[in-house]
Amino acid sequence: FDGVATVVKRLFEIVKPTKAYFGKKDYQQYLLIKRLVEQESMDVEIIGMPIIREHSGLAMSSRNSYLSKRELQEAIILNKTLNELAVNLLQNGLEETITKLEKKLNDKRFNYLEIRNNDSFKEAVTSDTNFVILGNFQLGSTRLLDNIEVNK
């Protein structure tokens, strides 16, 4: 992420935009840019853009082109899992959702599943009201990222 921050900072210094739009598919990178702008006191409004999805719910990505037809069908598991965890979080709370998440990690195609505070990116705690559930799913050599924001 240091390289991303360096390049974006330099670009902002050269172009001097008043607004910059970043997709939220890589949520950590989006927050990194927001923090960079705050820390450097740059006069740029960072606007997070929603994830664009296929009809299946799969987050659109150039990486999807590396997937076979079978893998494309399998890839939907990532979004379905995130949505399932989001519903569980709203209905049953953080602790029960973490237990459910940990069981999902038995599927070794998940490199990670995490629930974080959607602003600080710190590990979620029960007093939080705004979350982001993040996942990284491995199919062959292709790593897929996705997330879903949940506000209680």
Sequence and secondary structure as in RCSB ss.txt:
>XXXX:A:sequence
FDGVATVVKRLFEIVKPTKAYFGKKDYQQYLLIKRLVEQESMDVEIIGMPIIREHSGLAMSSRNSYLSKRELQEA
IILNKTLNELAVNLLQNGLEETITKLEKKLNDKRFNYLEIRNNDSFKEAVTSDTNFVILGNFQLGSTRLLDNIEV
NK
>XXXX:A:secstr
 HHHHHHHHHHHHHH  SEEEEESSSHHHHHHHHHHHHHTT   EEEEE   B TTS B  GGGGGS HHHHHHH
HHHHHHHHHHHHHHHHH HHHHHHHHHHHTTSTTEEEEEEEETTT SB  TT  EEEEEEEEEETTEEEEEEEEE
E 
